[in-house]
Amino acid sequence: MQPVDTLELYRRFPYPSPDPDADLIPDIANGIGLLLKDESLREWQVLDAGCGTGHRLVALALQYPQARFTAVDPSAHSLKVARGLAQRHGASNIEFVEGALPDLELPHAYDLIVCSGVLHHLPDQRAGLRWLTERLAPDGLLFLWLYNALGEHDRMLERELVRVLAGGAVDESGLDIVRALGLALSRTRYGATAQGGGDTDTVQAAVDADAYLNPIVRPVRFSDVPDLFESLPVDWVAAYGINTEGGGQLLDLGQVEEEGFPVVRPDDFFDQPRLKARLRELPPIEQARVLELVRRPTGFSLVAGRGTGLEECVPRLRGSLLLGEAAGRVPVLGQSAGDRRRRRMVRVALGDELIGVGEKMVERWGAAAMERVTAGIDMAVGRRPRILTDPEQRPALFHLPGLPATPWVDTHRLPGLAGLAARLESAWREIRGELDALRAEPAGGLDNYVDGAYMSAKFADRGRADWRSLTLYTQSEVQAVITDRCPATAAALGDIGPGLSGDVMFSQLLPGTELAAHHDDNTYKLTVHLPLRVPSDSGIRVDGQTRRWEEGRCLAFSDAYRHEAWNHGAHPREILLLDVWHPEVTEAERDALEAVRAVLAPACRPGVFDRF
């Protein structure tokens, strides 16, 4: 909830400019343009959380006309100016919403959230930041701009003096104290492009009121970042840029880029070789602290994100991670870059059909039985934020909430799997013999799994893999190969059809193969491995936990977690692989999820989603 006196301040002094004819302010548009690889942001949902009078928002919306913008601000007076500004410039891709963080309910998850100059004015920064991060799409990006405590130190003292002398007034009487003290905020304090145009006296009044009369101002430092983001649903946080009087500079702490827009690198901090060498030994967050101690910036920008969002950004950002893989903290989860486009395809091209399936299933089974499925559909189409049961899961397409979420599962202790696992383990040698007989046939029996439609799409940008397979069941339909040539396998599987959420196949990793880390499509299934032939130097890692296959002993895991496999041995690694329903998925939910899967099928084909 925004304090009443803050709302009164912006009623009297809409910020950054009360003039709808004033020039647009391009600093955020410039920053986003130099951050993202995508030059169109086609079909992106973008949230500006705290748009004020819209002079930055409209510049950004005009730069990305194919994106859809939601602009939020608690001040009706500021939004009135923003609407006029958007109309004047023909920015028709903006929806304006009156409301305050962290109390506002919004219907979408967002691919990009911009929050510039807002978080440091909130009574509870952590609550505001949680609200922002929980509204990120699974691969979403958050762009934050904040006051820096070192560069703003003197202004904070001046502001305190004004607040004492003015008795906390947020009206013209408070501004009179600012004038009597001879104070005026430089229009280039936060960079050359951070100024607006229009009537100078009116705009200066808005700028000075925001600078000296605002009842809440809490500048922060780079060292505050870990506490701010602790336990929030993001995978990484990076330092992006700093602002100083009259200028702005991007950061390249990893010294990735050689040229371009003015960039600050660790080698620029000092002239002395000894200090340069010492600085290179420090982790990025300590390098950022050194930077602010040397440069004393007035403001700085951060970029945070989830899933594959980092892959949407320029390479230098990875070298400037304060929290994440490079900082030895939360791992940056690597999905196929195509997964982001697949999810966007679901929202844009398949959303209406998916919603229709959900409504039909509610009619068939009732709202209570479909509660989890309906929630999953709402998350898939963007009607509610996708908040995962376990933040380490990253299902590419569909999350079914409410299921127990663990990377590894004990097949012998989980009802619904124990009997199947026992039958498979008792017959594993006979099953391996049938695979050997198939492999001895002239055609070899097994094809490259990555050449299939689904895996071609999923692994299109992750390199080739010598991963071969022979399908026995497809979407619970038995194939001729199992009835004709694999009787022992068929007997062990029994009446497996209703329990399958995907395929059953013989799976082979050839020597020297490393299967890239990836996430599969949903959280409602488990993957079971029956190892048949295991070289000594082979293994599988799920959510950072490594297991070794044992011949004849089942392993089960949730493939919504990051998982990877390798075979560095001299012989092929061979297993029987099954995709089964999570035992806690009900019969009604299975019926609905089969229909959901049919709708999502186009998102599992190569090439279809390229335009997304």
N, C-alpha and C positions, 0 to 999 in steps of 0.2 A: 504494500500500500504506500503510495507516494504521500509524504507529509503535506498537510494543508497549506503551510506557508510556502512550500516549494511550488505547489500548484498556483498559489497567488502570485509568486514571483514571475512565473511564465505567463500568467494571465496579463500582467502589466507589461512584461518585457518578453514577448515571444522571441525565442532564440533558434538559430543564430541571427535572423533578421526578420523584423515584422513586415518587411516590404516585399509583396509578391512580384514586384517588378525588378527586384534586386538581381544581380548576377548570380548564377549558380556557383556552387563551391565544388571544385573537382577533385579535392584531395582523396576522398575515399574511392571514387571511381578510378583515379590513377592507381591507388594502392591495389585494388582488386584486379585491375587490368594487368598489373605487373606480377600478380600472384598466380593467376590461373592459366593453364594451358588452353582451355576451351575459350575460343574467342566469341562464341555466340550464347552460351548458357541456355541453349534451346530447351524449353520445357522445364527448366529449373524453377523450383519454388524458392523464393528469396524472401526473408523476413528482415525488415529494418526495425529493430527493437529500440524505440526512442528516436523517432525521425525528426522531432522538433518541427520547424517551419518548412522542412523538406528541401532546403537548398542543396544539401548533399545527396539526398535520396533521388531527386529528379535527375540530377547529373548522372547517377548510377543507372537509373531506369532507362534513360535515353541511350546510354552506352550499350545496354543489353536489352533491346526491344523484344527479343524472343523469350525472355524470362518473365515470370509472373511475380509481382512484388506485393507483399502485405506490409503496410506501414502502420506501426503502432506508436501512439503517444498518449500520455494521460491528460494533456492540455488541449481542450477544445479550441482555444484561441490559436494555438500553434497549428493545429490541423486545418483550421479554416484558411490560414495563409498557405499551407502546403497544398491544399486542394486547388486554390487559385493558381499557384505556381505550376502545378502539373497541367492544369487546363491551358494555361498560357503557352506552355512548351509542347503541348500535344502528347504528353506522357500518359497514354491510355492503359498502360499495363500495371497500374497501381490500384490496390484496394486499401482504403484508409479505415483504421479501427481505433476507436478511443478506448484506452485502458492502460493499466499500470502493471509492471512486473512487481512481484511474481504471482499476482492474483488473477490475471487474465486467462481465459480459456480460448484456445484457438483450434480450428478443425484440422490442421495439417501438420505433418512433419516437414522440415525444410532442408533443402539441399545446401543452402547457404544462409547463415544468420549474420547480420552486421549489427554490431552494438558499439556505437562510437560516442564516447563522452558521457555515458549513462551510468555504468556500474559504480563509479566512484561517488555518485550522488545518491545511491540507495542506502536506506537504513541498515539493510542486511545484504552485504555483497554476496555472501555465499548462497543465500536463498535466491537471489537474482540470477547468479551464475548457474545454479542447479536448474532453474526454470529454463534458461537458455539451452543448456546442454541436453536436457530431456526432450527438447523439441527438435533436435537434430535428426535428420534421416539417417539410416544405418551407415551411409558413407558421407555424412554431411560435414560441412566446414563451418567454423565459427570464427569471425573476424572481430577482434576487440581492440578498441583504442582507449587508453587510460592515461591519466595524469601520472607523471613520475615524481616521486616524493623528493628526490634530490633537486631536480631542476625547478620544482615549484615551491621549494622551501621558503624563499623570501616572499613569494606571493601569499603563501599560507599565513605568514606572520602579518602581512598587510591586511589580509582578509579578516583575521582575528581582531586587529585593531579597529577596523571598520565596524565589525559586528558589535564590539563593546561600546563604541561611541554612538552607534545608531540604535542601540538597544534591540538588535536583532530585526530591525525593520527591513521589509523586502519591497518597499515602495519608493516613491520619489524622494522621500525624506532620507532614506538610506543612501540613495544615489547622491544627494546633496553632500553627505559626509565624504563620499568617495571624491567628489570634486573639490571639497574644501581641503582634503589631504593632498591634492595634486596628483591623484592616482588615475591612471588610464592604461588599460591593457593594450599592448602593442598588437596591431592587427596581423602581424607576421610572427607572433610569439610561437606558434605551433607549425611554422613553415610558410613558405611563400604562397602556397595555394590554399591556405586555410582561412582566407579572408573572403568576406562577401562584399557586394557592392550596394548600391542604393543610396538613400539619404545618409550622409556621413554621421550626423548628430544622432539620428534615430538608431542606426545600426550600432554606433559606439555605445549608446545607452544600454542596448540589449547585451552587448559584449561585456560591459563593465558590471552590469547587474549580475550576470551569470558568474563573473570572476570573483566579485567581492561580497555579494549579498546572499548567495546560495547558502541555505542553512546547513547542508550536508556536503562536505567535500573530504574524501578520504583518498589522497594519492597513494600509490603503491610502488613497490620496487620489484625488480626481477626475483629477488629472494623470497617474495611473498607468493610466487606462482605455485610452488608445491602445496602450500596450505590452502590456497584458493581452490585448487582443482582436486584436492584429496578426495578420493572415492566417487568422483563424478563420472558419468558415463561417456568419457572420451578416452581415446587410445594414445594420444600424444598432444603435446603443446610445444609450439615453436616460437622463438623470438623472430619478429618480422622486420620491424623498422623502428627508428627513433626520430623524434622531432626536436629541433633546436630553433632558436630565434632566426627566422628568415630561411630555414632550410629543413629538408627531410632527407634521411638516408636509410636505405635498406641494409639489412644485416646479412652477412655471409660468413657465419662463424666457422663453417666447415671449409671455407675457401674453395668453393666448388666452381664459381664462375670467374672468368678472367676479365670480362668487360661488361658494359651495359650501363643501366641507370646507376647514379652514384651509390656505391656499396661500401659499407664499412666491414673490414676484415680484421682478424686479430693482429695481423702483421702491421696494420695501420695505427695500432694503439701507441706503440713506442718506437723510438729510433734505435735504442740500445739492443744489440744482439742477445745479450743475456736475458733481458726482460722479454724479448720476443720468444726465446726458447722456453722460458718458464711459463709464459702464457699458453703456448701450444700444449703444454702438459695438462692444463686444467680442463675439466669437463665444460660443455657449452654453457651451463647455467652460471658457472663461476666466471667464465669469460664475459658473459653478459653483465655480471656484477662489476667486473673491472671496467667495462665500457661505460656504465652509468657513473661510476666514480670518477672517471677521467673526463667524460663529455658533459655530465650533468644535464641530461635531456629534459625538456619540459613535458614531453609525452612519449609514449611508446605503444607499439602495436604488437599483438599476439595473434597467432592463428592456432586453433585447436581443431581436432577432428576425430572421426571414427572410421573404421573399416578402410576402404580404399581411397578415402578422401585425400590422403597425402599424395597419391599418384596423380591427382588432378592438378597438383601445384608444381611450380617450377623447381628444378633439382636443388637449388641452394637451400630450400626450406628444410630438407632432411638434415643438412649439416648444422642447422641452427635449432635442433630439438632440445628443449629444456627438460621435458619429460617424454619418455618414449624409448625406443630401441637404442638410440645413440647415447642416451643418458643412463642406460642400465636400469630403467624403471619399467613401466608398463610396456610390454612388447607391442610393436606396431604390427597389427595383424594383416597379413598379406592375402588378399583375395584376388581372384582374377579381375583385371580391370573391366572385363565385360560384365561382371556381376552388377556393377552400378548401372550400366545401360539396361541390363535385363530388368532391374527393379523399376527403372524409369519407364520402360516399355509397359510393365504391368500397370503402373499408375495411369499412364496416358492412353494406351491402346486397349488394355484388357480390363480396366477398372470397372466400367459399367457392367460388363458381363459377369465379373466376379461378384459384384454386389447383388446382381440378379440371382446367381446361384445361392448365395447366402440366404436371400429372402425365401426362395423355394424350399430350402432345407429347414428353415424355421417353420414354415407351413407344415412340412412333413413330420418333423420331430418335436417341434415346440421350442420356444425361446430358451427355456432353461437347459435343455439338452444341447442346444447349439451355442451356448454362451461363449465358450472358448473359441469355437470356430468363427463366430461373428467377430469377436475381438481380433482374431488373426487376420480376417479379411479387412477390417477397418485399418489395421496397421499396414497391410500390403498396398492398399489403395491410397493411403495418406490421410484417412479421415481421423486418425489419432496417431500420436507418436509411437514408434516401435520401441517399446521398452522391454528388453529381453529378460527372461527369467534369470539367466546368468550372463553378465556383460561379456564374458569371454566367448560365448556362442556368436556366430555370425552366419546364420542361415542365409543363403543367397536370395531366396524368394519368399519363404513363408515361415512365420513363427507361430506355433500353437502354444499360448501361455498356459501356465498352471501345471506343466509336467515336471517331475523331478529332473534336474539338470546336472549331470555329472559326465565327465569325459569318458571314463571307463566304467563298464558294467560287469558284475560277476554273473555270468549266465547260469550258474548253478544255484544262485540264491534269488533269482528274479522269477516270480511266478509267470508262467507262460513261456519261458525260455528253458527252464531246467530240463524238461522232458526231451525237447528237441536237441539240446546240447548233448545229453546222455546218449541218444540214438546215434548222432553223428560221430561222437567219439568212439563208440563201440564198433563202428563200421568204417573207420577212417582208412584202414589199409585196403579194404575192398574198393572204396571210393577212389583211392589213389591208383589202384590197378586199372579201374575203368578210364581214368584220365590218361594213363600211360598208353592204353590201347587206342584211344582217340588220337593221341599225339603221334602214334606210329602210322596212322593212315597217310596216304599220299598227300592229301591237302593239309595235313598237320592239325586239322581240327580247330585251331585257335587263330583268331584274327586280331589285328591291332585295335585295341579298345579305343584309343584316341581318335581313330578314323571314323567312329560312329558319330551320328548327328549330334547327340547330346554332348559327348566329350569333346568333339571338335569345337563346339561353341565355348565350352567351359575352359578348355586349355589353349584357345586360339592364340593367346599372348603369353603363354608360359613355357613355350618350347616343346619339342617332341619328347616322347617317352616310350621306351620299349616295354610297353604294358599290353599284354595280349590276353584275350578272353574267349570263352565259348559260353553262350547263354543257354541255360537250361529252362528257366522260366522267364517270361517277359510280362511285367505287370500282372503277375500271378497266373498267367496262361502258360501251360506246359508246352514245351517244344518237343518235336519228334525225337530229337537226339536222346533225351532222357528215357523215353519209353522204349526206344529201339535198342540202345546200346549201353545204358547205365542202370540196370535193374537194382543193383545194391544201393546206388545213390537215391533212386526213387523210393526204395523201401525205407531208407533212413529218414528221408524228408517227410514221408507219410502224406497226410492230407494238409500240406503246407499252404496251399493256395490262399485261404482266407487270412492267414497270418502274414502274408507278404505285403509290404508296402512298396516294393520295387522288384528287382530282379534277383535271380539266383544264377551264378555263373562260376565256371572255373576261371581263375585269374592267375596270370603268370607274369612275374617281373624277370626280365632277362638279366644276365650278369652285367654289372656296371650301370644299372638303371637307378636314377634318383627321381622319384615321383615328387613334383613340386608341391610345396605346401598349398593347401586349398581348403575351402569350406564347401559342403554340399548344400542342397536346396532348402532343407526344412529341419525342424526340430521334432517332428512327430515320428521319426523312424530311428531304428538302431541298425548298425551294421555288424554282422557276425562273421568272423573268420574261422574256418576250420583248416589249420595248416596241414598240408599234405607232404610237402618237400621243402625243407628250410636250410639254406646254406648258413654257415656259421656267422658270416659277416653281413647280416641283414636284420632289418628291424623296422619298427613303426613308432612314430611319435604323435601323440594326441594331446593338444593343449600343453605342450612342453614336457609331457610325461612319456618316457620311452619304455616300450615293452619289446621283448624278443618273442618271436613265435616259437612254440613248441609243437612238434609234429603230433597230431592227434588230440590237441588240447585247444578248445574253443576260446577265442577272444571276442569281446563285444564292446562297442564304443558308439558314441554319438558323433556322426560325421559333420554336425553343425559346428563343431569345434575345429580350429585349425589343425590339420593333420597332414602328415607326409610319410613317405615310406622309401626304403632304399634296399638295394641288393648289391653289395660290393663283393659277393662271393663268386665262386667259379662256376656255379650251376644255377639254373633257373629257380626262383622261389615260386611255389605253386600252392594255391589255397582254393577252397570252396568258399565263395562269398555269397552272403544272403543279406538282403534288406528286409527287415521285419518291422511291423508296427510296434511302437512303444507299448508295452503291456497295459499302460494306464489310459490309452486311447480307447474310448468306448465304441460299441458297434455303430451307434448313430453317428459319431464323429468320423469313423472310418468311411461310412457311406458318403458323408458330406465332403470329406477330404479327397475321395476319389473324383468327385465332380469338380472340386477346386483344382486338382491336378490336371484334369482334362482342359480346363480353361487356361491354365498356365503353360500348357505344352508348347505354344509358339515361342515362348521365352527360352525354350530349351533347344532351339534349332539354330544352326550356324547362319550368320548373315542377316537374319530377320531383324535383329535389333540394332543394326549398324547406325541407323539414323537417329537413334536415341542416345 
